[in-house]
Amino acid sequence: MASLETSPGGVVVRRISNVYWVRAADLEYACQLRARLRKEQVDVRIGDRVKIAECDDLNLAAVIEQVLPRTRSLPRPPISNVDQIVVVFSADQPVFSPLMVDRFLVLAGMTDIPAALVVNKRDLVSPECLAAMVEPYKAIGYPVVATSARTGALSDLLCDRVSVFAGPSGVGKSSLLNRLDPRLALKAAEVSHRLGRGRHTTTYASLYPVAGGLVADSPGYSHLAFPPFDPQGLAWLYPEMALHASDCRLSDCLHDTEPDCAVKSRARIAPERYESYLRFVQELAAQKRTRQARSQKVESAVKTTGGPQAGKRLVRIDADQRVDSRRTVKQQLAELSTQRAEGAIDEDHLDEFES
């Protein structure tokens, strides 16, 4: 058996059940985990760099010997060693949504993975309309490519990188990849004229060799909730706001109604971008309040018994949440039956209790 130093290295590009497809030296091997890794319950994800052994070049089978350390990872879908998130939207059909674009860019910022913007179906709008769409993002430094599935033109953006395509369904992610490499034959669906959006055609993530790099066509989403995140940190994910956020008088400034806000007075932010920022601040603040309320509820429902050294913790159920014992319920039913026989209770009240 070859040593780890001489074992071929590859990248996990797909997983189905307990089989991992590893791309190494322009070949894809169907691999099982070494028993030692299974026993240690080693987590293997798409995008992981691995060492393989026992390579059978005839049947394209091998064994994963080692999983190398990861760099930046995407939690959903779980993909490791991602170099960039390519946010794909269409100029029309479905309509371009600056609010949704900002949501994807903020989510990318939360993962600390660089993002680029691709506007597909550019031929469906006028050049003036297209320029108005992309200019706010170009101005703040995002790489922006306007293209169509007819022309492709994404090679420079994808070469020598592991990229993840992200965006709503129906914007043409799979069609763009098919244009770059027709052999992929990825399934693409038409946009619903009634709903104005597409159906999910990608059901699981895979890495495909495209344009000199590896690209994941991830499942499309029409809405993405933010993970737990402090609203005060949101401005740092807006490049045009981050330049001035540290100059505000208040350290916890939300750049809304606070006095002496450097962001509001200095930042050159497009109105649509600022509107999306305020909406996201409200959303994150509401999530934070909900988490705090749940935490307080859990804390109030737990008490310590046996003294400070014993440290025994028992769940205390509030009075309105307690469930009566069977004995208590029988007693209550007996009392209600007696009251009904004496005409001291109406039938509707008893029916409500018994139900």
Secondary structure, 3 states (H helix, E strand, C coil): CCCCCCCCEEEEEEEECCEEEEEECCEEEEEEECHHHHHCCCCCCECCEEEEEEEECCCCEEEEEEECCCCCEECCCCEECCCEEEEEEECCCCCCCHHHHHHHHHHHHHCCCCEEEEEECHHHCCHHHHHHHHHHHHHCCCCEEECCCCCCCCHHHHCCCEEEEECCCCCCHHHHHHHHCHHHCCCCCCECCCCCCECCCCCCCCEEEECCEEEEECCCCCCCCCCCCCHHHHHHHCHHHHCCHHHCCCCCCCCCCCCCCHHHHHCCCCHHHHHHHHHHHHHHHHHHHHHHHHHHHHHHCEEEECHHHHCEEEECCCHHHCCCCHHHHHHHHHHHHHHHHCCCCCHHHHHHHHC
